[in-house]
């Protein structure tokens, strides 16, 4: 039988168990931290203590939490502030993972040269589109079961279920003198459309980045394709289509594009009217030259250098072969504002086009 002494001891043990782990471990229940059975230290609402991440030791291992230090607990009472178990959490774990900066666009415009291999990322397991500069492209490749290639007009569709690169040689049907070498690299990205622009030279100007400003290097272009596109509509509609394509950031079919340099005749915009229009200054430095068969486009910039808002009168610019002019995306400019200026020029004579394998002329 239990005597009174045994009853008192049993009651004391029951009280110690029901009080919870805070009393059992010697922690003050009025402290700023509460210890729960999973070892995580929770901060009470309204606590103004430090927000530094700490790790609290428990029988179940270390757990990360944000907690404030107790003002009532000593280093021996609270394992969170004893200076031994406190371990800062690395920023790489606390902060969210950053998105990669290497974002691959789904639309790519690429300048390619014959004989130079070009790497193009494509979508793994999806259909990808390659727009070629050829009218009737033909494709040479290895016959692989996991790679599918089809040709529709001047476009090549490619899909693959393998992560291995796909090598292609693309040339004009019936003409193997110019062939483009591509290496398609499958990746887990969205389907890709790659537009290929063939680098070529105009006149006898040597190709190269150092000659870009001398109007010697043009990219893309097919004179026969441009002529066919220009002749499918009447004169006015053709000019309207040219301006629409350029304003939308595209290049008319068959047109070539290059930097505007000293070899091109630019519009004369050095007018003097004695009005606010004189504050509109045109700049063609760093401009673009887009060349077709019967027409070409010169792209410059118009800026309001005055102190008041001006509606631009682009008709003040002149050129002996001017067919049309337009501004985009605004024709009313506030002080300091800029807009693109387009000038459609009639081509009087076609410049001779030479390729790398043609002997340059020493004299005309």
KAJO-V831881 format. One record per residue. N is the residue number from 1. SS is DSSP state (2 for helix, 1 for strand, 0 for the rest). PHI is phi in radians with two decimals (999 if undefined). OMEGA is omega in whole degrees, 0 to 359 (NA if undefined). Layout:
n=N ss=SS phi=PHI omega=OMEGA
n=N ss=SS phi=PHI omega=OMEGA
This chain:
n=1 ss=0 phi=999 omega=181
n=2 ss=0 phi=-1.59 omega=174
n=3 ss=0 phi=-1.52 omega=183
n=4 ss=2 phi=-1.10 omega=180
n=5 ss=2 phi=-1.18 omega=180
n=6 ss=2 phi=-1.16 omega=180
n=7 ss=2 phi=-1.11 omega=180
n=8 ss=2 phi=-1.12 omega=179
n=9 ss=2 phi=-1.12 omega=180
n=10 ss=2 phi=-1.13 omega=179
n=11 ss=2 phi=-1.12 omega=179
n=12 ss=2 phi=-1.13 omega=179
n=13 ss=2 phi=-1.16 omega=180
n=14 ss=2 phi=-1.14 omega=179
n=15 ss=2 phi=-1.10 omega=180
n=16 ss=2 phi=-1.16 omega=181
n=17 ss=2 phi=-1.26 omega=184
n=18 ss=2 phi=-1.27 omega=180
n=19 ss=0 phi=-1.24 omega=178
n=20 ss=0 phi=1.64 omega=185
n=21 ss=2 phi=-1.16 omega=182
n=22 ss=2 phi=-1.14 omega=180
n=23 ss=2 phi=-1.33 omega=182
n=24 ss=2 phi=-1.07 omega=181
n=25 ss=0 phi=-1.56 omega=178
n=26 ss=0 phi=1.46 omega=181
n=27 ss=0 phi=-1.53 omega=178
n=28 ss=0 phi=-1.34 omega=181
n=29 ss=0 phi=-1.21 omega=179
n=30 ss=0 phi=-1.63 omega=180
n=31 ss=0 phi=-1.31 omega=184
n=32 ss=0 phi=-1.48 omega=180
n=33 ss=1 phi=-2.21 omega=176
n=34 ss=1 phi=-2.09 omega=179
n=35 ss=1 phi=-1.83 omega=177
n=36 ss=0 phi=-1.86 omega=193
n=37 ss=0 phi=-1.24 omega=178
n=38 ss=0 phi=-1.63 omega=174
n=39 ss=0 phi=1.51 omega=183
n=40 ss=0 phi=-1.58 omega=178
n=41 ss=1 phi=-1.58 omega=182
n=42 ss=1 phi=-1.87 omega=179
n=43 ss=1 phi=-1.61 omega=177
n=44 ss=0 phi=-1.28 omega=177
n=45 ss=0 phi=-1.12 omega=179
n=46 ss=0 phi=1.52 omega=179
n=47 ss=0 phi=-1.27 omega=183
n=48 ss=0 phi=-1.85 omega=182
n=49 ss=0 phi=-1.36 omega=185
n=50 ss=0 phi=-1.09 omega=179
n=51 ss=0 phi=-1.81 omega=182
n=52 ss=0 phi=-1.20 omega=177
n=53 ss=1 phi=-1.16 omega=177
n=54 ss=1 phi=-2.34 omega=176
n=55 ss=1 phi=-2.05 omega=183
n=56 ss=1 phi=-1.84 omega=181
n=57 ss=0 phi=-1.39 omega=174
n=58 ss=0 phi=-2.63 omega=181
n=59 ss=0 phi=-1.17 omega=182
n=60 ss=0 phi=-1.69 omega=178
n=61 ss=0 phi=1.91 omega=181
n=62 ss=0 phi=-1.48 omega=180
n=63 ss=1 phi=-2.29 omega=180
n=64 ss=1 phi=-1.51 omega=178
n=65 ss=1 phi=-2.76 omega=175
n=66 ss=1 phi=-1.88 omega=185
n=67 ss=0 phi=-2.56 omega=175
n=68 ss=0 phi=-1.77 omega=181
n=69 ss=0 phi=-1.35 omega=180
n=70 ss=0 phi=-1.32 omega=177
n=71 ss=0 phi=-1.43 omega=182
n=72 ss=0 phi=-1.75 omega=185
n=73 ss=0 phi=-1.57 omega=175
n=74 ss=0 phi=-1.68 omega=181
n=75 ss=0 phi=-1.11 omega=179
n=76 ss=0 phi=-1.43 omega=181
n=77 ss=0 phi=-1.43 omega=191
n=78 ss=0 phi=-2.01 omega=180
n=79 ss=0 phi=-1.15 omega=181
n=80 ss=0 phi=-1.39 omega=184
n=81 ss=0 phi=-2.23 omega=184
n=82 ss=0 phi=-1.47 omega=178
n=83 ss=0 phi=1.35 omega=181
n=84 ss=0 phi=-1.91 omega=183
n=85 ss=0 phi=-1.57 omega=182
n=86 ss=0 phi=-1.37 omega=181
n=87 ss=0 phi=-2.29 omega=180
n=88 ss=0 phi=-1.16 omega=179
n=89 ss=0 phi=-1.41 omega=179
n=90 ss=0 phi=-1.01 omega=180
n=91 ss=2 phi=-1.07 omega=181
n=92 ss=2 phi=-1.11 omega=179
n=93 ss=2 phi=-1.61 omega=183
n=94 ss=2 phi=-1.20 omega=183
n=95 ss=0 phi=-1.39 omega=178
n=96 ss=0 phi=-1.17 omega=180
n=97 ss=0 phi=-1.21 omega=180
n=98 ss=0 phi=-1.29 omega=174
n=99 ss=0 phi=-1.24 omega=180
n=100 ss=0 phi=-1.16 omega=177
n=101 ss=0 phi=-1.39 omega=182
n=102 ss=0 phi=-1.51 omega=178
n=103 ss=0 phi=-1.47 omega=182
n=104 ss=0 phi=-1.63 omega=181
n=105 ss=0 phi=-1.21 omega=180
n=106 ss=0 phi=-1.36 omega=176
n=107 ss=1 phi=-2.07 omega=182
n=108 ss=1 phi=-2.30 omega=174
n=109 ss=1 phi=-1.90 omega=188
n=110 ss=1 phi=-2.10 omega=174
n=111 ss=1 phi=-1.66 omega=184
n=112 ss=1 phi=-2.10 omega=178
n=113 ss=0 phi=-2.19 omega=178
n=114 ss=0 phi=-1.05 omega=178
n=115 ss=0 phi=1.48 omega=180
n=116 ss=0 phi=-1.90 omega=182
n=117 ss=0 phi=-1.26 omega=181
n=118 ss=1 phi=-2.08 omega=178
n=119 ss=1 phi=-1.56 omega=180
n=120 ss=1 phi=-2.29 omega=175
n=121 ss=1 phi=-1.27 omega=178
n=122 ss=1 phi=-2.26 omega=181
n=123 ss=1 phi=-1.44 omega=179
n=124 ss=0 phi=-1.37 omega=177
n=125 ss=0 phi=1.37 omega=179
n=126 ss=0 phi=-2.12 omega=180
n=127 ss=0 phi=-1.48 omega=179
n=128 ss=1 phi=-2.06 omega=187
n=129 ss=1 phi=-2.11 omega=179
n=130 ss=1 phi=-2.10 omega=180
n=131 ss=1 phi=-1.60 omega=185
n=132 ss=0 phi=-1.74 omega=176
n=133 ss=0 phi=-1.45 omega=183
n=134 ss=0 phi=-1.73 omega=177
n=135 ss=0 phi=-1.23 omega=181
n=136 ss=0 phi=-2.28 omega=184
n=137 ss=1 phi=-1.27 omega=171
n=138 ss=1 phi=-2.09 omega=186
n=139 ss=1 phi=-2.10 omega=173
n=140 ss=1 phi=-1.94 omega=181
n=141 ss=0 phi=-2.74 omega=173
n=142 ss=0 phi=-1.33 omega=180
n=143 ss=0 phi=-1.44 omega=180
n=144 ss=0 phi=-1.96 omega=184
n=145 ss=0 phi=-1.22 omega=183
n=146 ss=0 phi=-1.65 omega=179
n=147 ss=1 phi=-2.16 omega=178
n=148 ss=1 phi=-2.07 omega=181
n=149 ss=1 phi=-2.31 omega=176
n=150 ss=1 phi=-2.41 omega=182
n=151 ss=1 phi=-2.05 omega=176
n=152 ss=1 phi=-2.26 omega=184
n=153 ss=0 phi=1.14 omega=177
n=154 ss=0 phi=-1.71 omega=183
n=155 ss=1 phi=-1.97 omega=178
n=156 ss=1 phi=-2.00 omega=178
n=157 ss=1 phi=-1.83 omega=184
n=158 ss=1 phi=-2.29 omega=172
n=159 ss=1 phi=-2.48 omega=179
n=160 ss=1 phi=-2.62 omega=176
n=161 ss=0 phi=-1.83 omega=181
n=162 ss=0 phi=-1.86 omega=177
n=163 ss=0 phi=-1.51 omega=180
n=164 ss=0 phi=-1.32 omega=178
n=165 ss=0 phi=-1.06 omega=180
n=166 ss=1 phi=-2.00 omega=181
n=167 ss=1 phi=-1.70 omega=180
n=168 ss=1 phi=-2.27 omega=167
n=169 ss=1 phi=-2.06 omega=184
n=170 ss=1 phi=-2.08 omega=179
n=171 ss=1 phi=-2.55 omega=176
n=172 ss=1 phi=-1.31 omega=181
n=173 ss=0 phi=-1.08 omega=180
n=174 ss=0 phi=1.48 omega=180
n=175 ss=1 phi=-2.44 omega=181
n=176 ss=1 phi=-1.68 omega=182
n=177 ss=1 phi=-1.23 omega=179
n=178 ss=1 phi=-2.14 omega=180
n=179 ss=1 phi=-2.28 omega=179
n=180 ss=1 phi=-1.75 omega=181
n=181 ss=1 phi=-1.82 omega=181
n=182 ss=1 phi=-2.18 omega=170
n=183 ss=1 phi=-2.12 omega=182
n=184 ss=1 phi=-1.61 omega=185
n=185 ss=1 phi=-1.87 omega=181
n=186 ss=1 phi=-1.17 omega=176
n=187 ss=1 phi=-2.51 omega=179
n=188 ss=0 phi=-1.48 omega=181
n=189 ss=0 phi=-2.34 omega=178
n=190 ss=0 phi=-1.23 omega=177
n=191 ss=0 phi=-0.95 omega=187
n=192 ss=0 phi=-1.98 omega=167
n=193 ss=1 phi=-1.98 omega=180
n=194 ss=1 phi=-1.96 omega=177
n=195 ss=1 phi=-1.74 omega=183
n=196 ss=1 phi=-1.65 omega=175
n=197 ss=1 phi=-2.01 omega=184
n=198 ss=1 phi=-1.42 omega=178
n=199 ss=1 phi=-1.28 omega=179
n=200 ss=1 phi=-2.51 omega=180
n=201 ss=1 phi=-1.97 omega=178
n=202 ss=1 phi=-1.90 omega=182
n=203 ss=0 phi=1.19 omega=179
n=204 ss=0 phi=-1.83 omega=181
n=205 ss=0 phi=-1.25 omega=178
n=206 ss=0 phi=-1.26 omega=179
n=207 ss=0 phi=-1.39 omega=178
n=208 ss=0 phi=2.56 omega=183
n=209 ss=2 phi=-1.14 omega=182
n=210 ss=2 phi=-1.22 omega=182
n=211 ss=2 phi=-1.92 omega=183
n=212 ss=2 phi=-1.12 omega=183
n=213 ss=2 phi=-1.44 omega=181
n=214 ss=2 phi=-1.66 omega=177
n=215 ss=0 phi=1.13 omega=182
n=216 ss=0 phi=-1.66 omega=186
n=217 ss=1 phi=-2.02 omega=176
n=218 ss=1 phi=-2.17 omega=182
n=219 ss=1 phi=-2.10 omega=180
n=220 ss=1 phi=1.30 omega=176
n=221 ss=0 phi=1.75 omega=174
n=222 ss=0 phi=-2.57 omega=188
n=223 ss=2 phi=-1.06 omega=179
n=224 ss=2 phi=-1.15 omega=179
n=225 ss=2 phi=-1.18 omega=178
n=226 ss=2 phi=-1.14 omega=180
n=227 ss=2 phi=-1.12 omega=179
n=228 ss=2 phi=-1.10 omega=180
n=229 ss=2 phi=-1.19 omega=181
n=230 ss=2 phi=-1.20 omega=185
n=231 ss=2 phi=-1.57 omega=182
n=232 ss=0 phi=-1.34 omega=179
n=233 ss=0 phi=-2.22 omega=178
n=234 ss=0 phi=-1.29 omega=187
n=235 ss=2 phi=-1.04 omega=184
n=236 ss=2 phi=-1.15 omega=181
n=237 ss=2 phi=-1.15 omega=179
n=238 ss=2 phi=-1.11 omega=179
n=239 ss=2 phi=-1.11 omega=178
n=240 ss=2 phi=-1.09 omega=179
n=241 ss=2 phi=-1.16 omega=178
n=242 ss=2 phi=-1.10 omega=181
n=243 ss=2 phi=-1.12 omega=179
n=244 ss=2 phi=-1.11 omega=181
n=245 ss=2 phi=-1.12 omega=182
n=246 ss=2 phi=-1.18 omega=180
n=247 ss=2 phi=-1.13 omega=179
n=248 ss=0 phi=-1.45 omega=179
n=249 ss=0 phi=1.49 omega=179
n=250 ss=0 phi=-1.79 omega=176
n=251 ss=0 phi=-2.08 omega=179
n=252 ss=0 phi=-0.96 omega=181
n=253 ss=0 phi=-0.94 omega=179
n=254 ss=0 phi=1.44 omega=181
n=255 ss=0 phi=-1.38 omega=176
n=256 ss=1 phi=-1.88 omega=181
n=257 ss=1 phi=-2.27 omega=177
n=258 ss=1 phi=-2.69 omega=178
n=259 ss=1 phi=-1.37 omega=177
n=260 ss=0 phi=-1.41 omega=183
n=261 ss=0 phi=-2.27 omega=184
n=262 ss=0 phi=-1.18 omega=181
n=263 ss=0 phi=-1.40 omega=181
n=264 ss=0 phi=-1.86 omega=177
n=265 ss=0 phi=-1.54 omega=183
n=266 ss=0 phi=-1.68 omega=178
n=267 ss=0 phi=-1.11 omega=177
n=268 ss=1 phi=-1.59 omega=180
n=269 ss=0 phi=-2.00 omega=179
n=270 ss=0 phi=-1.58 omega=183
n=271 ss=0 phi=-1.66 omega=176
n=272 ss=0 phi=-2.45 omega=184
n=273 ss=0 phi=-1.93 omega=184
n=274 ss=0 phi=1.30 omega=180
n=275 ss=0 phi=-2.07 omega=179
n=276 ss=2 phi=-1.14 omega=179
n=277 ss=2 phi=-1.09 omega=180
n=278 ss=2 phi=-1.17 omega=178
n=279 ss=2 phi=-1.46 omega=175
n=280 ss=1 phi=-1.51 omega=182
n=281 ss=1 phi=-1.94 omega=180
n=282 ss=1 phi=-1.77 omega=178
n=283 ss=1 phi=-2.26 omega=178
n=284 ss=1 phi=-2.01 omega=176
n=285 ss=1 phi=-1.18 omega=184
n=286 ss=1 phi=1.31 omega=180
n=287 ss=1 phi=-1.29 omega=183
n=288 ss=1 phi=-2.08 omega=176
n=289 ss=1 phi=-2.17 omega=182
n=290 ss=1 phi=-2.01 omega=190
n=291 ss=1 phi=-1.90 omega=175
n=292 ss=0 phi=-2.01 omega=180
n=293 ss=0 phi=-1.53 omega=180
n=294 ss=0 phi=-1.73 omega=183
n=295 ss=1 phi=-2.33 omega=171
n=296 ss=1 phi=-2.37 omega=183
n=297 ss=1 phi=-2.20 omega=173
n=298 ss=1 phi=-1.86 omega=182
n=299 ss=1 phi=-1.98 omega=176
n=300 ss=1 phi=-2.28 omega=182
n=301 ss=1 phi=-2.28 omega=174
n=302 ss=1 phi=-1.92 omega=182
n=303 ss=1 phi=-2.34 omega=176
n=304 ss=1 phi=-1.53 omega=180
n=305 ss=0 phi=-1.69 omega=181
n=306 ss=0 phi=-1.52 omega=183
n=307 ss=0 phi=-1.83 omega=180
n=308 ss=0 phi=-2.30 omega=179
n=309 ss=0 phi=-1.26 omega=185
n=310 ss=1 phi=-2.30 omega=169
n=311 ss=1 phi=-1.54 omega=190
n=312 ss=0 phi=-1.31 omega=174
n=313 ss=0 phi=-1.86 omega=184
n=314 ss=2 phi=-1.24 omega=180
n=315 ss=2 phi=-1.21 omega=179
n=316 ss=2 phi=-1.29 omega=176
n=317 ss=0 phi=-1.45 omega=183
n=318 ss=1 phi=-2.20 omega=176
n=319 ss=0 phi=-2.78 omega=184
n=320 ss=0 phi=-1.07 omega=181
n=321 ss=0 phi=-2.01 omega=184
n=322 ss=1 phi=-1.25 omega=178
n=323 ss=1 phi=-1.83 omega=180
n=324 ss=1 phi=-2.87 omega=177
n=325 ss=1 phi=-2.50 omega=181
n=326 ss=1 phi=-2.81 omega=176
n=327 ss=1 phi=-2.11 omega=176
n=328 ss=1 phi=-2.73 omega=20
n=329 ss=0 phi=-1.89 omega=178
n=330 ss=0 phi=-2.52 omega=175
n=331 ss=0 phi=-2.03 omega=172
n=332 ss=1 phi=-1.99 omega=187
n=333 ss=1 phi=-1.98 omega=171
n=334 ss=0 phi=-1.40 omega=180
n=335 ss=0 phi=-0.92 omega=180
n=336 ss=0 phi=1.53 omega=181
n=337 ss=0 phi=-1.27 omega=179
n=338 ss=1 phi=-2.20 omega=173
n=339 ss=1 phi=-2.66 omega=178
n=340 ss=1 phi=-1.35 omega=178
n=341 ss=1 phi=-2.11 omega=182
n=342 ss=1 phi=-1.96 omega=178
n=343 ss=1 phi=-2.27 omega=179
n=344 ss=1 phi=-1.55 omega=184
n=345 ss=1 phi=-1.99 omega=174
n=346 ss=1 phi=-1.37 omega=179
n=347 ss=0 phi=-1.37 omega=180
n=348 ss=0 phi=-1.50 omega=180
n=349 ss=0 phi=-2.47 omega=180
n=350 ss=0 phi=-1.45 omega=177
n=351 ss=0 phi=-1.27 omega=181
n=352 ss=0 phi=-1.17 omega=178
n=353 ss=1 phi=-1.89 omega=180
n=354 ss=1 phi=-2.17 omega=178
n=355 ss=0 phi=-1.92 omega=184
n=356 ss=0 phi=-1.07 omega=186
n=357 ss=0 phi=-1.64 omega=179
n=358 ss=0 phi=-1.76 omega=181
n=359 ss=0 phi=-1.23 omega=177
n=360 ss=0 phi=-1.12 omega=179
n=361 ss=0 phi=-1.36 omega=177
n=362 ss=0 phi=-1.51 omega=179
n=363 ss=0 phi=-2.73 omega=178
n=364 ss=0 phi=-1.56 omega=NA
